């Protein structure tokens, strides 16, 4: 499952749909923040739901719309 999960994330990154994935393990729980390059919440939800680990209910998710300061970029 882990390999399929990472394969999905690497594919999204290669397509320019996800910019950064941060992960942490706090109190025995794995948590991630994934920054998507889309203002379309429905598209992002579709992409996240397409993750094999989400499909298998190994991971759950919450979508948050974020904004940055003008000129900010993630490289």
NORPEGI-V637739 format. One line per field, one symbol per residue. ss: DSSP state (~ for helix, > for strand, _ for the rest). burial: + if it has 9 or more other C-alpha atoms within 8 Angstrom, else -. A space follows every 50 residues. Layout:
ss->???
burial->???
//
This chain:
ss->_~~~~~~~~~~~~~___>>>>>>>>>__>>>>>>>>____~~~~~~~~~_ _~~~~____________________
burial->---++--++--++---+++++------------+-+----+--++--++- +++++--------------------
//
